[in-house]
Amino acid sequence: MGRKRKSRRDLPKRVYFLHGAYYLFPKDGKPVHLGRNFGQAMAEWARLIDRPATMTTIAQIMDRYLLEVAPKNAPRTQQDKVKDMRLLRTVFGHMQPHEITPPDIYAYMDGRGAPVRANREKALLSHVFSYAIRWGVAKDNPCRHVKRNPEARRERLPLPAELTAFKAICPQFLAVYIDIKYMTGMRKGDMLKLRLDQHFSPDGIDLRISKNGKRMVYAWAPDLEDAVKRAKAIKRRVGSFYLFATRTGQPYSESGFDSIWQRYMRRALKDGVLKERFREHDIRASTASADKEHAQERLGQKNKSSTDAYIRSKNVTVVKPLPKNI
């Protein structure tokens, strides 16, 4: 039995990220270079791996799902699915579809210890079952009889003063990243992949959103031009085309970026720069809440319901007190 992974648990079995690239280590033979981009690497992995000959267990159904269904998702969604499926596989992998009952799924969710993640994992298991039915290896989806855990709405909204204070202790690239993030509302994955030779035109920052394929042009404005100019002025390895590049000239991985973010967030809380933690993702909510009228357009959302999740404090009722002598 092989050793358990200590990092990158979002990768499929026998796939590793080494020296800025993804490699498949087959049981027999030399390592196979899959590429530097996660999405392309997973597509190549799916091409090389044989489809399961039989599908009698949930693990075998999950294998086919990872090979045929997951690669159609955006890279970040694909990574999340691979990671979540590892947990589901340990509990349900050995079982046959008809053996899994709603009480089994409730037991998993209750023992998970993370109600929100349990909801996401139940949704993934439900999606796997829907394909199992499509492939003729399951007759029913037990997940449809299971209710989601209640989720508390996140209301944290970083104020401009908090962003300014946090930027003061951040490295240069992170400070300008926050500026561009707030002005555009761009997703983290899209920002980290911005290329100097592809995404900057006379009209603005021109890109296609990785999550839904929608083309967006963030038109130039003085503040945005200034922020991008400052980002371009940051020293980077010769030959690197990424706006936010590591020392090796490659784009930051989302996990690597998250580690940097948490490091400076801990420092900000320890030094009293901030009183309360906020997430990188909360900046996107600040952008939406600052311009509610155009939030859906600015965030590149196809559904208004998705945008509403970012607009915070919108349901607050303001009550005017009565005169004291009524």
N, C-alpha and C positions, 0 to 999 in steps of 0.2 A: 504494500500500500504506500503510495507516495506521500510526501510531506504536505501539510496544509499550507496554503498560501498565506503570506504575511502582508501582502499588498495586492492591489489591482484584483480584488475578488469579483470584479464585474466582468472578467474575461472568461471565455469558455475553457473547458478542460484542455490542458496541454498547450494553451496559447499564453505567451508571456510578452511583456513590454520591456525590451532591452535596448539600451543605447539609442533611444529615440525612434524605435521601430517595433512592430509586432512580429512575433515568430511563432510558428507551430512546431512543436517538438513531437513528432510521431514516435510510436513505440519502436519502430525499426527505421533506420535511415537518419539522414542529416536534418538539422533544423531548416524549416522552410520560411523564407522571408515573405511576409504577407503585405508589407507596406507601412508607411508612416501615418497615414490617415486611418482613424478607427473604422469609419464606415466602409472604406475600400478594403481594409484588412479583413473585416468580417464577411464581406462579399466574397473575397478570395478564399477565406476559411470555409465558407459554406460550399464553394465550388469543389474544394478538395476533399471534404468529408463525405463519406458514403451515407446515403439515406438509410435509416434503420430498416432491416429486412422484414422485421415483424414489429407490431405495435400492440402488445398485450398489457403493458404496464404504463403508468403515468410517466415514468422516466423516459420510456421510448417515445411516447407521444410528445413530450417536451423536447426531445432531441430533434424530431421532425419540425416542430414549431420553430425552434431556433434556426434551423436551416432554411426554412421556406417562408416563414411569416415575419420574424423579427427583423431580417435585413431590409424590409420595406419601410421600417420606421426611421426617424431621424436618429443620428448617432447617439445623442444623449438618451433618448427613449430606449434605444436598443441596449445601451449599457445598463440602464436601470432594470430592464427586463432580465438580462443575463444574471445580474446580481440578485434580484428578487427570486428568480427561479432556483437559485442554489438553496435557499432556505426552504422553499416549497418541496424541492426534490428530496431533501433529507427526511421529511415527514411523510409525503405522499408518493414518493417515487417508486416504491416497491409494490404499491397497491394497483389493482385493476380499476378501471373507471367505475364499474358498478358497485365496487366495495366502498367507495367514498360517500358518506352521508352528510347531510347538513350538520348534525351534531359533531361530526369529526372536524368540520370546517370551523364551527363555533369554538371548539376546544383549541384549535390552532390559534385563532384570533385572540382568545382569552389569555392564552399562555404566551403570546408574542411579547407582551410588555410594551408595545408601541402601537397604540390604537390607530394612528393615521397610517403608518406603514402597513399595518395589518389590512386596512381597507384597500390599499394599493395592491397588495399581494393577493388578496381575495379576488380583486378585479382581474388580475393577470391569470389566476387559476381559472376563472370563469371564461376568459377568452380562449385559453387552451382547450377547455371543454367544448366550446363552440366549434373549434376546428376538429376536435375528436369526433363530434357528431357528424360534421361535414365529411370526414374521412371514413365514416362507417364503423368506428371502433368504440363508440359510446352512444347510448340511447337517450340519456337525460343529462342535464346540467344541474347538479345539486347546489351550485352556488346561487342560483336564482331564488332559492328558498331561504337564503341567509341575508340578514339585514346588516348594513354597514354600522360600524361604530360611530357614535356621535363625534363630530369634529368641531372644536372651538374655532371660530373665525379669527384669523390673525389680524390684529389691528395696529401693529407697530408701524409707525410712519416716520422715518428719519427727517428731522427738520433741516432746513438749509444751514442753520448755525451748527448743528451736529455734524453734518457732512464737512463743513469748513474746518471744524476742530479736528475731526478724524484725519482729514487730508494733511494737516500740518505735521503729523507724526509718520505719515506713510512715505515710502520711496516714491521717486518722481513718477514712475510709470503707473503706480496705483492711484496716485492723486489725479493724474490727467485721465485715467480710466474712469474714475468716479465722475469727473466733469462730463465726459462724453456720454456715459451711461445715463446720467440725470437728464441731459438735454435731449437725448434721442429715445430713451426707454428700450434700447436694444437688449436682446437676450445675451446672456453671458457667452454661450457657445458661439454665437455669431460675432460678437466683439473680439473674442480671442482668435478668430480665424480671419480677421480683416487683413487683406493684402494690399500693399502699396501699388502693385502692378495690376490689380483687378477691380478694386472696390472704390476707387476715388476718381471721380469724373468732374468736368467743369460744372455739372449741375449739383453735385453733392456726393454723399456717401451712397453708393449704388450697390445693392446686394440682394440676393434672394434668400429669404428666411429659411433656415434649415428645417424648422419644425413643420411648416405647411407649404413651402415652396413659393410663397407670395413674394413678388418683387417689390422692394421698397427703395425709395430715393429720399434720403434725409437732406433736404435742400440746405445749401450753405447759408449761414448767418454769421455775423461777425464773431460771436462767442464760440460757435462751433469751429469756425475756421481757425481761430486762435488756439483752441484746445488741440485740434489735429496737428497744427504746426508745432506745438510743444511736444506732442507725442512723436512726431517725425524727427525732432531734434535730439531725442534720446539716443545715446550711442548704442549701436547694435552691430552684431558680427557682419563683416563684409559679405555681401551676397544674400543676406536675409531680406525677404520681402514682406515680413509680417510687421504690422504696426506695433504690436506688443510681442516682443521676441525675448526668448531666454538667452542665456549666455552662449548657447550653441547655435542660436539663430532660428530655432524652431518655435512654433507657437506654444504658449503655456497649455498644458492639459488642464481640464477643469478641476481635477483632483489636486494638481500642483498649485493652481491658482487659489483654490479653497484653503490650502495649507498656509499660504502666504497671508490670505485675508484673516484667518483665525489668529495667526501670530500677532498681527498688528492690532487686532481687535482686543486680544488679551492685554496687550500693552496699554491700549487706550483706557481700558477699565481699571487696570492696576494703577496707572498714573493719574486717574481722576479726570482724564480728558473727556470721557463719556460716563454717564451714570447708568446707562442701560445699553445692552448689546443690540445691534441690529444686523441683519443679514444683507449680503450683496443683493439678493433678490428683492429686498424691501425698497431699494432705490427705484426699481421699476414701478412699484406701487406709488412711490412719491411722485414720479413722473405722471402717472395716470391720474392721481388725485389732484395734481396741480392744474390739469387741463381736462376736466371731466368731459367737456363737450366734444373734444376730438380724441379722447383716450383710445377708443377702438381703432381708429385710423393710425394713431401714433404708435400703438403697440403691435400693429400688424395682426390683429386678431380677426378671425373669420366669424366668430360668434360673439354676440354682445354679452352672453352669460359668462364667457371666459373673461371678458374685460371687467365685468362687474366684480369679479373676485379680487381684482387689483385695486379698485376704488374703495378706499377705506374711510371709515367714519361717515359714510354717506347716509346712514340710517339714524343719525343722532337727532333727537327731538329737542328743540330749544324752547324752553318754557319761560314766559315773561311773568315775573312775580306780581301779585296783586298789591295795591296800595295798603300800607299797614293799618289804615283807619277804616277799612271797608266794613 
